[in-house]
Amino acid sequence: MDINGVSHYKKARYITEINYPANIAMACKYCPYCKGKYTSIHRVICVKTYEDITQTYEQRIGVDCPLEFEKEK
């Protein structure tokens, strides 16, 4: 079945490693996809999921975080 005149698609992935301190729990503030904006109030979002993480970015990861974490050794 053709979709928009294309019979098939190839896949590509973007993989990146994010390093964060091993002795503490991961939080959005260590992630390069965590971006803040200063308007009339300070807002922080995840640029991967567009989730508003203003209230939680310093303590934990967002609910919709797409990162896959390595198992503890």
Buried (B, 14 or more C-beta within 10 A) or exposed (E): EEEEEEEEEEEEEEEEEEEEEEEEEBBBBBBEBBBEEEEEEEEBBBEBBEBEBBEBBEEBBBEEBEBEEEEEE
